[in-house]
Amino acid sequence: DAEITQSPRHKITETGRQVTLACHQTWNHNNMFWYRQDLGHGLRLIHYSYGVHDTNKGEVSDGYSVSRSNTEDLPLTLESAASSQTSVYFCASSGQTAGTSGSQQFFGPGTRLTVL
Amino acid sequence: GEDVEQSLFLSVREGDSSVINCTYTDSSSTYLYWYKQEPGAGLQLLTYIFSNMDMKQDQRLTVLLNKKDKHLSLRIADTQTGDSAIYFCAERPSGGSYIPTFGRGTSLIVHP
């Protein structure tokens, strides 16, 4: 069965370190997204990609970067981790044709990141 | 731009019906989604409706759309403790970007 996975599921790091969160999907979706989820803010879009070598900034992109070298993966890098980046991070993917699912997003299980 | 609003909490007794409400602002033809998030997990699509429909039913779930008031509701019949979760409403205009706008989520608490 197709799926979307994230690793690690939990990560503790120190302020100033570079951290990379992995996202891998086997849906063969062109669209991939990174969100962070914080109490009181809901889901906020960090970066997204509509295909290989395409990346775009979301509403909270400062301090984060992504790269898309193949269809399956969209790693999220925190260049220099800050305590304000402590959050739960979700990766999602979606297709580009509405079909029978309205181009719904499929979400990964999340990565809980703590920056000390 | 789009904006999606939902109440933050709902508490119901097991066996009762739950109704979770959502309002949206986009005026174009749009997809409207309901996602469920269980503790420690990602969001999973429960159902979706296109804006040319008024109602959609799927087992215990009923989605009602009032286009005039831009109001969407999710009714869960015979609510069970396993339905306790956060429910997110989202909209995505058809023919536009692939980025949905999410509400902040409604925490449904089901008590015995």
Interface residues (C-beta under 8 A of the other chain):
Chain A: N31 F33 G40 H41 G42 L43 L45 Y48 Y50 G58 F90 A92 S94 Q96 A98 S101 G102 S103 Q104 Q105 F106 F107 G108 P109 G110
Chain B: Y31 Y33 Y35 G40 A41 G42 L43 Q44 L45 Y48 F50 F88 R92 S94 Y98 I99 P100 F102 G103 R104 G105
